[in-house]
Every structure is written in C-alpha cells, then in structure tokens.
Amino acid sequence: MGLHILIGNDDGIAAAGLRSLVMACDAAGHRVDVVCPDRERSAASHAITTRQAIRAERVDEVFGGRVRTWACDGTPADAVKLALTTLLSEPPDMVLAGINHGPNLGCDVLYSGTVAAAMEGTLLGIPAMAVSSGRSRRHQSGAATPWVLAVIRHCLARGWPSGVLLNMNLPGCPASDIHGVQWCRPCGRRYVERFRMHPSTSGGVHYKAGVEMTAEDPRHRAGPALWPTDLACVEAGWIAVTPLQPQLFWHGDPSNLPSLAPLPISSNECVAAARGQ
C-alpha cells in the first residue's frame, strides 16, 4: 500500500534533485504532496518567517499535474511547517526533504535547510528523512532513488525510531558502484570562514564569505565509537544514514562542568563580580 509523502527541500521548486525524488515516489505508487521554497534557500538552517506574510502558490504544472505542488516564498522550514499545519487536510505518513544538491555531513546539518525542512516532520512526530547527494559529474541523484525508497520501506517496516530524523547522504559515485547502506555518526570536520572585503560604490564596505573545510577532528565526533563517520562512509562508496534528534542538550559528563555555587546571588554582587571586585 502506498504512503502519503510530503516532500520539501532548500534548493527550490525547480531543483533537479527534487524532481528525481518526486518522480520516484510517484512511480512507486505513493501519494505525494510537494511544498518547497520558490527559489534556492540553501544554508537557511531552521530560520522561520515571523514578521511578514508567507505566500504559497499552487504550481501543479511543475510535475505535469500529477502531484499537488506549492511554491512558497518562505524558508525551507516555513514551507514544511505551512504544509503540515495548513495546506494539507491530513498529516502525511512521511516527510522527505531533498534530494539536496551537495552533501550534508558533520556540522553541515546545523546550516542545512534540507535537514531543517525534514526536522519539522520529526518535531510533529512524523517519520522524516533528509536526503543529500555528493557532487559529481558522473553521478545523477535520480539513479540512487531506489536506495532512498528501500531505506524508507525497511525502516518503516521495522519501526521508525521515535523522535529521530534520519539524515541520508548518497555518495558521489555512479549508483552501480554503491556498496550498500551503513549507520553512521557525524564526522568532526568544521568550517573556517574567511571574509573578503569588497569596496562598495555607495562608500561602504561589503564582506563576502568564503568557506574552507578543516581536516576531521576526532574530538568533535559524536555517536557510537564503532560506527564509521558519515564522511568516511560516503568517501568509501557507501550510503550514510545518520540518526539526528532535535534536542541539542549536551550529553557529556556533568562533573566536567564548573560548579555554579560560588556565583553571586544579588544584582550588586553580579556587578562587582563583572568588575573583578
């Protein structure tokens, strides 16, 4: 029996990865609704629009009239939130986001609009998965969609973990070279931002961000030690599936936190402490 699937993304309504995922789900017999940003909103993270109205327009013709489709002028999270609370008459069985043009590995998940879109489903107790693909001229995301559908069927049949978002990253190799699927933990690589000054004709100064990736730092890895990292997994030709959760609470040893007992308890004492008195 087919599922009712809501699909969002952050690359916009015209993205090739979105089309691949929508067409694959439709061909597999699933009932699909699409609500996406009307333009690319990559790296929007979990931003939502609060100070202005959000426009959502029906654009069923994008997928040949086969799929109910809305283009939204909000963020990726806006689009899925609007779908789940207003546009759909009933909650879907599944929320998917992607297929993103480029991977979402390690700390990428903090910036990814794809992950945020899927996380809206998790926050409402709906099974959800973000899907991203490595960049490669040889790789077409559509060729890997059977793996996406297989993972969905497998995990739903065995009980989707409660309160958990699955972050799937497809390797940037031909589908025929994919070895299989592995549970992974986030890698420890991080971004180094370097801003370049760009003089403005208006007299001000503009700064353009340039991002470089650091080498992997084992101190920033999380998850079971025996699991490979998502980065190592995709580089070896495997599909990485990483369980994420919306709670950001620290899971370290509480004894490593400094005691709060010596802190001042009155406003005057706080002022004195701030002055080093």
Secondary structure, 3 states (H helix, E strand, C coil): CCCEEEEECCCCCCCHHHHHHHHHHHHCCCEEEEEEECCCCCCCCCCCCCCCCCCEEECHHHHCCCCEEEEECCCHHHHHHHHHHHHCCCCCCEEEEEEEEECCCCCHHHHCHHHHHHHHHHHCCCCEEEEEECCCCCCCHHHHHHHHHHHHHHHHHCCCCCCCEEEEEECCCCHHHCCCEEECECCCCCEEEEEEEEECCCCCEEEEEEEEECCCCHHHCCCCCCCCEHHHHHHCCCEEEEEECCCCCCCCCHHHCCCCCCCCCCHHHHHHHHCCC
